[in-house]
Amino acid sequence: MKVAKHTFDAVIVGAGGAGLRAALQLSEAGMKTAVLTKVFPTRSHTVAAQGGVAASLGNSTEDNWHWHMYDTVKGSDWLGDQDAIEFMVKKANEVVVELEHYGMPFDRTDNGKIYQRPFGGHSQNYGQTPVSRSCAAADRTGHAMLHALYQRNVRANTQFFVEWMAMDLIRDADGDVLGVTAMEMETGEVSIFHAKATIFATGGAGRIYYSSTNAFINTGDGVGMAARAGIPLEDMEFWQFHPTGVAGAGVLITEGVRGEGGILRNASGERFMERYAPNLKDLASRDVVSRAMTTEINEGRGCGSAKDHVLLDITHLSPETINKRLPGIREISIQFAGVDPIKAPIPVVPTCHYQMGGIPTNYKGQVVVPKDGQPNVPVAGFYAAGECACASVHGANRLGTNSLLDLLVFGKAAGETVVEDFRSGQLTLKPLPENAADVSLARIARLESQTNGEDVHEVRLEMQRTMQKHAGVFRFADIMKEGVTKIMQVAERAKRTQIKDKSKVWNTARTEALELDNLIEVAKATMVSAEARKESRGAHVRDDAPDTAEHPNGRDDENWLKHTLWFSEGNRLDYKPVTLQPMSADVEPIALAKRTY
Amino acid sequence: MSSKRTVQFKIYRYDPDKDDKPYMQDISVELEESDKKLLDALVRLKAKDDTLSFRRSCREGVCGSDAMNINGKNGLACLTGVDELAQPITLRPLPGLPVIRDVIVDMTQFFKQYHSIKPYLINNDPAPERERLQSPEDREELNGLYECILCACCSTSCPSFWWNPDKFVGPAGLLAAYRFLADTRDQATSERLDNLEDPYRLFRCHSIMNCVDVCPKNLNPTKAIGKIKDMMVRRAV
């Protein structure tokens, strides 16, 4: 197969919020940039974000970035790097205001400012009372944001390669990154994108689980590509289960529903969050609420004939408020739960939602790996931002609205770093290794010729069921151990996938087989990292690491206050320290404490 | 509550790599109780025959990927209840755009028209430190406009767009044009109107209202087009 070669100053993989924000930096700086995306940009999963983006604008309640920083560190169960967190919360106002200037249709307060609503885990005065920090466009914030960012890129003449699927990362003998291979879906042709800088903004891999709020396209492509190319993955045991996915359908119901006054109730109608989080109640952070719901269900207080869900009640809100602030939620409830929330509560269950871990980066968006005894050495030419990256600002548990903030701040930071490195002449176009496309061509050739192979759909389903059962909201030593064995078996099967469709044109069977290769890397990383972490922290809660006086919340800071690094090669684990020191010398670190809400 | 049942389909199939011409395929699939939407059924079908090609992503009606012609009417597979459809469920690509494969169409022309209206806020004042202020009432003018998901159900159900896809902006593009005309923060009103002052770009809309009928987000492009026409008239007098 002939392989075309395209040369650019920079290539960005992914055109969701992070990719588009990074692209703006590069386009406006005049860099020759290619943005590769397997879907038209506005179809990226950022579009599905609902409730808002965090910024301490203080438009309706007093707020400042110190409080936001405290909430984020506490929310992360102290696994977040405090330098990156300080960087993010300090940049929040700037990036949100920029979006407003780009035309994003935020809702407004009576005095014309950006409307803000309360959200889980966000507080005033270091955990005391809920704060309105979530900047929202009704319950369609992600849609409004993604379209505004795409529109701004149209203005900036950004060059998109739409419906091109990136396949493999190209590294040379020094380990430097020189670009990617990619397949044009319409023709099936593979090309090399040779660039001085490569930015991954490929999103998460929520589709490793059976029940997920995530879109079909969330297959961890960048994470899988990085892992196969020898880059370790950080903190992959930490997956957020969103408290309110529509029972049965998995579709997301924003936390903004509770921000607007929604209440979770069990079978007896009790507002059970009062027992688990006496202060913030339904607005406790997501890991806490998801565990409380799961406990209610496990102890027989679930709703419905199977007692397998709880109810999200907004019937006490006025129809005007629901129609004005939560119109999309009303649509979703009617469509997917068969319930009009004005009249009846919505059946919900905790559902896999967000990947806290990912490709390790620093707060400048540079991908960093351990080298010569140093834990965080930048990989030349390689940058990452958004859900595929781990900066790490979310640590063991992300706060709602911090994901949209993450992709804005770090999309922009990665873009700025690339522009700086480009202008200072640090970035060079190193010669491509010979046969740079061989790995990708071999993957395609194998799919062409595989006989007596495994069905892609079946293997994916087996992976999803394994992850759901063995790495869920509550985790058990023996079940995780068994999960590791099982996922390795599934991974073996995934090496022998076979497809019937041999067409070159828009072959979605082939796309799904290639995506499965990426999902499998993420699933292995998750299972192995989870089994190994012998403590409870944030979203990773083990039955054998309970809340005790010695180990508050089951956390073992003495042994486990460290980031996991998983290497695909040899299925190997390593660890690196958490950055407890903020970026600025005059900012006090947030001291370790027991987490209560 | 729906249980296990078999559903009959008639699906437009075309793979330029092997087919001389398109054909309609009769195919059936057994659905599980949890399969409620047409997209669930398509995913089930694809597990059975991986050569069936269609776009899909969010499965909740916000990404706009899975628009197709369903029993003669454009819609999103993920928002269409499979049990509400008469069988055999007939699926065709969106009309009026070149077919790439099966129900996947080439949307180049559609996006070209969207891009032609300058779909971005134009405000040449120096950016203030904080947000530009906008009253809740002024912001409300954007409701029913900004929610468009660019699925192309509307433009590809519009006879005017079928005849002149290169000259008529089409309902989706015009809805976007009005979204910026209606935004108090935008300063390019006359430039935007100039851009549409043409026998085709705006005025090929004959208020047939197919766009309104099919919009999966319940938006009303015809109304927005009417408002642009009003603005044209008002500035002429």
Interface residues (C-beta under 8 A of the other chain):
Chain A: V39 F40 T42 R43 S44 H45 V47 A48 L57 V97 E98 E100 H101 Y102 G103 P105 F106 D107 R108 T109 D110 N111 G112 K113 I114 A137 R140 G142 H143 A144 H147 A148 Q151 R152 V154 R155 E186 A215 F216 I217 G248 A249 V251 L252 G328 E331 I332 Q335 F336 V456 H457 I499 K500 D501 S503 K504 V505 W506 N507 T508 A509 E512
Chain B: D15 P16 D17 K18 S34 K36 K46 A47 D49 D50 T51 S53 F54 R55 R56 S57 C58 R59 E60 G61 V62 C63 G64 S65 L79 I100 R101 D102 I104 M107 F111 H115 K118 P119 Y120 L121 N123 A127 E129 R130 E131 R132 L133 Q134 S135 P136 D138 R139 L142 Y146 E147 I149 L150 F180 D183 R185 D186
